[in-house]
Every structure is written in structure tokens, then in C-alpha cells.
Amino acid sequence: MGATDSDKTLRLAFVTHKVVMGDGQGRVNLEVILEALRRGYSITLIASDIDESLRSNPAVTWFAVDVDSVPSELLRNQVFAWKSSRILKRIRNHVDLVLVNGAITYADSDINAVHMVHSAWLASPYHSSRGHYDPGALYQLLYTFVNARWERRAFRKTRALVAVSGLLGEQIISLGIPEDKVRIIPNGVDVTEFHPGQDAAPQSIPEDIPEDRVVCLFAGDIKRSLKNLDSVLEALREHESALLLVAGDTTGSHYPELARRLGVSDRVRFLGYRRDLPDLMRRSDIFVFPSRYESFSLVLLEAMASAIPVVTASTVGAASLVSESAGIVLEDPDDVASLSRAMGTLIASPELRESMGRAGREIASACTFARMAEDYVDLIEKMCVAGEPAMKSSSGS
């Protein structure tokens, strides 16, 4: 069987845009790759960016795919797919298994780790194009439509699919993918990096936060409506004792202007893109994240690991981990009245915030990156034992 012989090192290829600490999907890939390296395997990376620790590792070969000059994400993805498929065609006889991430390459794969189902987002009543006809909405519609068509082929042309949440697994199966082809491996969290305490770096916290304010935190992409910051800002109007920290790049975002129009700009601090999210979470009292669609949402698990209660929505994959003792899950992310009540309940009760934080920390402690990475590499090993990867016999074109 070659690849499974005890005297031969497994040769694994990963296709993903980034393998870095500061990117959610990139961090998942990094942890899986580090576990594979710990087991002595050689790694080939086809990616635009990788962590510094991997660049000098003799067991890692990196094929850099440069797409920075391409003008839009939709086109960048297509160029990446074309370039990556050409690389895979050249190296296919030199690797034992290929793991890709969703609809990312034109080549076939052995394992497809799925972090989003575009078909489900396209069908969602919360899709950003619903009721909008401006160029931005039309672009989002085109982007989702293209990826929804592309992912169906990618899901069919792989031996196994890994869904990062039960919700995502159900969405994959609804596309006609056989249930026995789908595995569920939830994303993990670094419980040493994200932990409770009062040791937040002083420079990470805005100096003008009054001591008597309850601090709510929102973190995510605030250039699109997907993450639902608009509902959070509307709900904030009812809570003068709260202050909202928003971590996310404000370039091209309309939310600072929306906060001004809603009359809450004095209670919102737009912090821009931040690398010190663990510090921000340790300084916050509540994490508010009622996203309209999330296949998982690593940031939700990070908040739970930081022992702060969460307010989220059933449209977030990781919401299935949030027990009633650890946070509040809204049925409808656009129900501003329910969101406001949930925020108000936690704002009014320090004791409830503390008890929910403890419960969330306990849940997150069972969902570590180490556990997740071991599950991935165990699956890789089992598939190599089961037989030669289908990748080697496919056309890859």
C-alpha cells in the first residue's frame, strides 16, 4: 500500500489560502499541520501565506500562490484555484493525500475540510443581497452563486468531507452528499491564549472607558452585513449603561456612520483590526455576536474560553455548544427586541455574567485545538490505511 508502510513517511498536501495564527481557517490548518509534523510526516503547502515557523521547517515544502494583484476576491479565488490545480497536477505522484478547504481548487481531493456552505448562505433569508439592488449587493449575490455551484462539484470530487459543526454537516448532506461521507470535527480553541483573568495589557484597552460601564464586545468583519453589527447597534440604543467595543477593520465600513445616525456613537468604540483579541475579551463583560450565518465561529468559542457570557443566534454553528448556563442563543438574529432583552438581562446581573462565564469556560476547555488536530490526523491516517487516495487516479483538470 506504500503510504501506510511503517518504514515510509506519509506525504501530505494542504491547499488553503492562509496557514497563519491570525486567520480563523488558517489557524485550524496550522494546528492540523503542526500535529502532522509532530507525527513525523512531510508537508506540502499550496497557499498564499504561511506561518513563519513553517517557512524554515525542513519537513515543509511551500508553493506560494500570489494573488494580491488581482482586483476582487471572486477573481482572486479563481486565480488561486487555477494556479493550485496546476501545482497539484505536477506533484500528485509525490504525495499520499491531499486535503483542501471547500471550493478552493479545480483539482480533486481526498479530504475536503468545509468551513462554509455557500449554497446554504445563498438560500438564507438573511443573505446580504435580499432586498438590495446596489452594486455591492449584486456582487455578493454573484460571489455566493459562483461558489455555491463550484462547491457542489468539489464536494462530489472528494473521498471524505469534514464539517466544522453539526449544522454545517446537515447543510452538506442536504446537497445530496451521502451521509457516510461526512465527518464532524468541530473547530478548537487555544485555552491558554484565551483565558479568564484581569491581566489584559493596559495598552489594548481604550483609556476613556468609565469604570461603571458594562463592556460589550463585538469582533468580526464589519464591511458586510453578514456579522449583523447593525442589529447590535440598534439594540444598544436601549442600554445607556453599556459600552460597545467593536474589533474589525473600519476601512470602507458604513457602521461608524450608522452608529452616529442611531445616536449611540458616544457608547461605541471602533477599534479597527486587532491582534490582541484575548486582552480585549479579558477586559469585556459580554460578547455579543448574533451573526446571520456562521458555519462555526471560532471567535464565539474564544469568548467562552475567556469566561465571558455570550449572546449569539441559532444561525451560528458554534451556538450548539452554548448551553443555557453559558449564554443566550436567539432564534432569529434580526429580532432586535429579543437581542436587546438578552443584553439587558446580562447587563443588569454581574452574578449571572460570572456564572455563565464559568460554564462557558468549562465547555471551551473540552474543545481544544490539540483535540481537533488529533481528530484530523487520525482521519488522515485511517484514509491512507484504507487504500490509495482517489487523487492519484483522477484527471485533476
Buried (B, 14 or more C-beta within 10 A) or exposed (E): EEBBEEEEEBBBBBBBBBBBBEBBBBBBBBBBBBBBBEEEBBBBBBBBBBBEEBEEBEBBBBBEBEBEEBEEEBEBBBBBBEBBBBBBBEBBEEBBBBBBBBBBBBBBBBBBBBBBBBBBBBEBEBBBBEEBEEEBBEBBBEBBBBBBEBBBEBBBBBBBBBBBBBBBBBBBBEBEBEEEBBBBBBBBBBBEEBBBEEEBEEEBBEEEEEEEBBBBBBBBBBBBBBBBBBBBBBBBEBBEEBBBBBBBBBEEBBBEEBBEEBEBBEBBBBBEEBEBBBBBBBBBBBBBBBBBBBBBBBBBBBBBBBBBBBBBBBBBBBBBBBEEBBBBBBEBBBBBEBBBBBBBBBBEEEEBBBBBBBBBBBBBEEBBBEBBBBBBBEBBBEBBEEEBBBBBEBEBE
